[in-house]
Amino acid sequence: MLKTARGLSAWLLGFAVLLASHWTLAEETAQLKFNMTRGVTPVSQDIHGLHMLMFWWCVGIGVVVFGVMFVSMFLHRKSRGVKPANFHESTWLELTWTAIPFAILILMGIPASKSLIELYDTSESEVDVLITGYQWRWKYEILGEDVSFFSNLSTPRDEIDGFAEKNPNYLLEVDEPLVLPVGKKVRFIVTANDVIHNWWVPDFGVKRDAIPGFTNESWAIIEEPGVYRGQCAELCGKDHGFMPIVVEAKTQEEYRAWLDEKKAAAAALAELTEKTFTFDELYAKGEEVYNRSCAACHQANGEGVPGAFPSLKQGITVGPIKEHIDVVVNGVNGTAMQAFGEQLSEVDIAAVVTYERNAWGNNMGDLAQPLDIYNHKQGK
């Protein structure tokens, strides 16, 4: 009997060692895809370490509990002539199997509490980023730097509609990635403009709800330069899967150069507001803006979705141009039509209004200039 018990114990120990070695090898070779990512920030690495600690504790508890159970059933089975003990209760046993789980939970709670405290400590940040979720894009604002921009899905429509082969980053690519410096503590302030979204980048260990009227915070220190991708993790509407997140981590020098470039681009765009564009320039630009920001709801051919999104053939697009501009700038209350006054520049709005009024057979022959949009925003 003693020999059998030793054999079972050796088998259980060997199985545990084999499992541990296989898991370690899998982590090193990145062959197992079902584990949590370790990430590139102290937060994500701490979360991963806590996860693995709890996992191995649970494995150890499982091996002990099931080992004792299987050995007991094998050695004390009826076929061996073992007679069951007959007793009503054991105070010692009751205290033991209450105290041990309680102690285990306390021991688990200590590292978990430490990780949670660090997770919510956003103090002493060196870069602050305000992140606002829109249907269906993200707005980023580097606080204190006068830099803000929208980040839109840039996957070609042909790939989405199945007319072209999907690339490796299908639905995970944007026209304007967020650029952050490595080695700096970055505070993320997350909110939303319309419905609930969720900003999630697995490599950062950051996942925060974006709720209209509220702000949630998180932080990260990115240790390695590179491109990191995420997605909206909250079901926020029909195009929920079309608002990816792309963050480029760069050196401090490259980050400062990017900031300077964004500021110069903003200044150049402000100058363009006063420029008078030709019809062809506005129409070409408007088609680009429409396909990026409007086609998801109104379709590329402008026919909309009956019962959900109105057709842009005829309708508002062939009415007074001032009303058309107002709808694009301020949206329509009580409908899915958002206000694009903050999401698009004066140049983009003028271009898309011009395009919509002259595409798909509307042929109104008129156009809007960026200065018209600026004056409309000013109430002139």
Residue pairs with C-beta under 8 A, 6 or more apart in sequence:
1 75
4 74
4 75
5 71
5 75
8 67
8 70
8 71
8 74
9 67
9 71
12 63
12 67
16 59
16 60
16 63
19 59
20 56
23 32
25 31
26 32
26 35
27 35
27 38
36 47
36 48
36 51
37 44
37 48
37 202
37 203
38 44
38 45
38 48
39 45
39 47
39 48
39 202
39 203
39 204
39 205
40 203
40 204
40 222
40 223
40 224
40 226
40 228
40 249
41 203
41 204
41 205
41 206
41 220
41 221
41 222
41 223
42 118
42 221
42 223
43 118
43 119
43 204
43 205
43 206
43 218
43 219
43 220
44 202
44 203
44 204
44 205
44 206
44 220
45 205
46 115
46 118
46 119
46 205
47 115
47 119
47 205
48 205
50 111
50 112
50 115
53 111
54 108
54 112
57 104
57 108
61 104
75 82
76 82
76 84
119 205
119 218
120 217
120 218
121 219
122 187
122 217
122 218
122 219
124 185
125 185
125 186
125 187
125 219
126 184
126 185
126 186
127 142
127 180
127 181
127 184
127 185
127 186
127 187
128 142
128 143
128 144
128 186
128 187
128 189
129 140
129 141
129 142
129 143
129 178
129 180
129 186
129 187
129 188
129 189
130 140
130 141
130 143
130 189
130 191
131 138
131 139
131 140
131 188
131 189
131 190
131 191
131 199
131 210
132 138
132 139
132 141
132 191
132 192
132 193
132 210
133 139
133 190
133 191
133 192
133 193
133 194
133 195
133 196
133 197
133 198
133 199
133 210
133 232
133 236
133 243
134 150
134 192
134 193
134 194
134 338
134 343
135 194
135 195
135 236
135 237
135 239
135 336
135 338
136 153
136 232
136 236
136 237
136 239
136 240
136 242
136 243
136 296
137 150
137 151
137 152
137 153
137 243
137 293
137 343
138 150
138 151
138 178
138 199
138 243
138 245
139 148
139 149
139 150
139 151
139 193
139 342
139 343
140 148
140 149
140 150
140 151
140 178
141 147
141 148
142 148
142 259
143 189
145 259
145 263
146 263
146 266
147 259
147 262
147 263
147 266
149 176
149 262
150 176
150 343
151 174
151 175
151 176
151 177
151 178
151 245
151 246
152 174
152 175
152 176
152 292
152 293
153 171
153 173
153 174
153 175
153 242
153 243
153 244
154 173
154 174
154 175
155 167
155 169
155 170
155 171
155 172
155 173
155 242
156 164
157 291
157 295
157 300
158 164
159 165
159 166
159 167
159 170
160 171
160 242
167 173
169 229
171 241
171 242
171 244
172 229
172 231
172 244
172 246
173 244
173 246
174 244
174 245
174 246
175 292
177 227
177 246
177 247
177 248
178 245
178 246
178 247
178 248
179 247
179 248
179 249
179 250
179 254
179 255
179 258
180 186
180 222
180 247
180 248
180 249
180 250
180 255
181 222
181 249
181 250
181 251
181 252
181 255
182 222
182 223
182 224
182 225
182 249
182 250
182 251
182 252
183 221
183 222
183 223
183 252
184 221
184 222
184 252
185 219
185 220
185 221
186 219
186 220
186 221
186 222
187 217
187 218
187 219
188 199
188 206
188 208
188 217
188 218
188 219
188 220
189 215
189 216
189 217
190 199
190 208
190 209
190 210
190 215
190 216
190 217
190 218
191 210
191 211
191 212
191 213
191 214
191 215
191 216
192 210
192 211
192 212
193 212
194 212
194 338
195 212
195 236
195 237
196 209
196 210
196 211
196 212
196 234
196 236
197 209
197 210
197 232
197 234
197 236
197 243
198 207
198 208
198 209
198 210
198 232
198 233
198 234
199 206
199 207
199 208
199 210
199 230
199 232
199 233
199 245
200 206
200 207
200 208
200 230
200 231
200 232
200 233
200 245
201 207
201 228
201 229
201 230
201 245
201 247
202 230
203 228
203 230
204 220
204 222
204 228
204 230
204 247
205 220
206 218
206 219
206 220
207 218
207 233
208 216
208 217
208 218
209 216
209 234
210 216
210 234
222 228
222 247
222 249
224 249
225 249
225 250
225 251
226 248
226 249
227 246
227 247
227 248
227 249
228 246
228 247
228 248
228 249
229 244
229 245
229 246
229 247
230 244
230 245
230 246
230 247
231 241
231 243
231 244
231 245
232 240
232 243
232 244
232 245
234 240
236 243
239 296
242 296
250 258
269 345
269 347
272 347
272 370
273 345
273 346
273 347
273 370
273 371
273 373
273 374
274 370
274 371
275 370
276 369
276 371
277 285
277 347
277 350
277 351
277 367
277 369
277 370
279 354
279 358
279 367
281 351
282 350
282 351
282 354
282 355
282 367
282 368
282 369
283 351
283 354
283 355
283 358
283 359
285 347
285 348
285 351
285 355
286 351
286 352
286 353
286 354
286 355
286 356
287 355
287 359
288 351
289 344
289 348
289 351
289 352
289 355
290 352
290 355
290 356
290 359
291 300
293 340
293 343
293 344
293 348
293 352
294 352
294 356
297 304
297 305
297 308
297 309
297 336
298 304
298 305
298 309
298 310
298 311
298 312
299 305
299 309
301 360
302 311
302 312
302 313
302 317
302 356
302 359
302 360
303 311
303 312
303 313
303 360
304 310
304 311
304 312
308 336
309 336
310 316
312 356
312 360
312 362
313 360
313 361
313 362
314 362
316 323
316 324
316 327
317 324
317 356
317 357
317 362
317 364
318 357
318 362
318 364
321 353
321 357
321 364
321 366
321 368
322 376
324 353
324 356
324 357
325 349
325 353
325 368
325 372
325 373
325 376
326 376
327 337
328 340
328 341
328 344
328 349
328 352
328 353
329 339
329 340
329 341
329 349
329 373
329 376
329 377
330 339
330 341
331 337
331 338
331 339
331 340
340 349
341 349
341 377
344 352
345 370
346 370
346 371
346 373
346 374
346 377
347 370
349 368
349 370
349 373
350 367
350 368
350 369
350 370
350 372
350 373
353 368
353 373
354 366
354 367
354 368
356 362
357 364
357 366
357 367
358 364
358 365
358 367
